[in-house]
């Protein structure tokens, strides 16, 4: 199901024109699930049940997941390039994430792709040793997050 949800979201994002015109776009909401992650717990009799196989820990984003999100950010840049400034503007873009490490790392990886341009206009805003711009990602504790709370309640009801 997790893979299917990711595919559906990507299809919704990609199922129209290659690039969006600034004269036709009023608002865009992009929803995506975190990238590939490690198992959330060891499985009995599984050769990968040793945590040493997962350098970021159980249930965390893998390097494949980081690359997936970075590439999604590159895709979103291409698709919305005419309406997104080269430099992040907090008045135009708000990024929200669930308060879970794999989701936050997905958001940061996505933003690294979305704002990875080497445009000369942005060079004076970057630190020379950085290849990406650190950008804000907003989050709330799960119990007060109106976006993820219904999912949590549904999961609790399912387990009951």
C-alpha positions in Angstrom: 0.0 0.0 0.0 2.8 2.5 0.8 4.4 2.1 -2.6 0.9 2.4 -4.2 0.2 5.7 -2.3 3.5 7.1 -3.5 2.8 6.2 -7.1 -0.7 7.7 -7.0 0.6 11.0 -5.6 3.3 11.2 -8.2 0.8 10.4 -11.0 -1.4 13.2 -9.8 1.5 15.6 -9.9 2.7 14.5 -13.3 -0.6 13.9 -15.0 -0.8 17.3 -16.8 1.3 19.7 -18.8 5.1 19.5 -18.5 5.4 23.1 -17.2 3.0 25.4 -15.5 2.4 28.9 -16.7 2.6 31.7 -14.2 -0.5 33.3 -15.6 -2.6 30.1 -15.0 -1.4 29.0 -11.6 -3.2 30.4 -8.5 -2.1 27.9 -5.8 -0.4 24.5 -5.8 -0.5 22.0 -3.1 2.0 19.1 -3.5 1.6 16.1 -1.3 4.1 13.3 -1.2 5.0 10.4 1.1 8.5 10.0 2.5 11.1 8.1 0.3 12.3 4.5 0.8 13.0 3.7 4.5 14.5 0.9 6.5 12.2 -1.6 8.2 10.6 -0.2 11.4 11.7 -3.2 13.4 13.7 -6.4 12.9 11.8 -9.3 11.3 12.4 -12.8 12.7 14.6 -15.0 10.5 15.5 -12.2 8.1 19.1 -11.7 7.1 18.7 -7.9 7.3 17.4 -7.9 10.9 20.7 -6.7 12.2 20.6 -2.9 12.7 24.1 -2.7 11.2 22.5 -3.0 7.8 20.6 0.2 8.4 23.1 3.0 9.3 20.4 5.6 9.9 18.4 3.3 12.2 15.0 1.5 12.1 12.3 3.2 10.2 14.6 5.9 8.9 15.1 7.2 5.4 17.7 5.3 3.4 20.1 6.9 0.9 17.8 5.6 -1.9 14.9 7.5 -0.2 17.0 10.7 0.0 17.8 10.4 -3.6 14.2 9.8 -4.5 13.1 13.0 -2.7 16.0 15.0 -4.2 14.9 13.9 -7.7 11.3 14.7 -6.9 12.5 18.2 -6.0 14.3 18.5 -9.3 11.2 17.4 -11.1 9.1 19.9 -9.2 11.6 22.7 -10.1 11.3 21.8 -13.8 7.5 21.6 -13.6 7.0 24.9 -11.6 10.1 26.7 -12.7 8.2 29.6 -14.2 6.4 30.3 -10.9 9.0 29.5 -8.2 11.7 32.0 -7.5 15.4 30.8 -7.7 15.8 31.9 -4.1 13.4 30.5 -1.5 10.9 33.1 -0.4 9.0 32.3 2.8 6.1 34.5 1.6 5.5 32.2 -1.4 6.3 28.7 -0.1 5.4 26.9 3.1 6.7 23.3 3.7 5.0 21.1 6.3 6.0 17.7 7.5 4.9 15.2 10.0 7.1 15.3 13.1 8.9 12.1 12.2 12.6 12.0 11.2 12.1 10.2 7.9 9.5 12.7 6.9 11.6 15.7 7.9 14.6 14.3 6.0 12.4 13.7 3.0 11.3 17.3 3.1 14.9 18.6 3.4 16.0 16.3 0.6 13.2 17.5 -1.6 13.9 21.1 -0.9 17.6 20.5 -1.8 16.5 19.4 -5.2 13.9 22.1 -5.6 16.3 24.9 -4.7 19.6 23.4 -6.0 20.2 25.9 -8.8 23.7 27.4 -9.2 22.2 30.6 -10.5 24.5 33.5 -10.1 21.7 35.5 -8.4 21.7 33.0 -5.5 25.5 32.6 -5.2 25.8 35.6 -2.7 23.2 34.0 -0.5 24.9 30.6 -0.2 27.8 29.7 2.0 30.8 28.6 -0.1 31.0 25.1 1.5 27.2 24.4 1.0 25.7 22.9 -2.1 22.2 23.5 -1.0 20.2 26.1 0.9 19.0 25.3 4.4 15.3 26.0 4.4 12.5 25.9 7.0 10.2 22.9 7.4 7.2 23.4 9.7 6.0 20.6 11.8 3.7 20.0 14.8 3.5 17.2 17.4 1.4 14.4 15.9 -1.4 14.8 18.4 -2.0 18.5 17.4 -1.3 18.1 13.7 -4.6 18.4 11.8 -3.0 16.8 8.7 -1.7 13.6 10.2 -4.0 13.2 13.2 -6.8 11.5 11.2 -4.3 8.9 10.0 -3.1 8.3 13.6 -6.7 7.9 14.8 -7.6 5.6 11.9 -4.5 3.4 12.8 -5.4 3.3 16.5 -9.0 2.3 15.6 -7.7 -0.4 13.3 -5.4 -1.8 16.0 -8.2 -1.8 18.6 
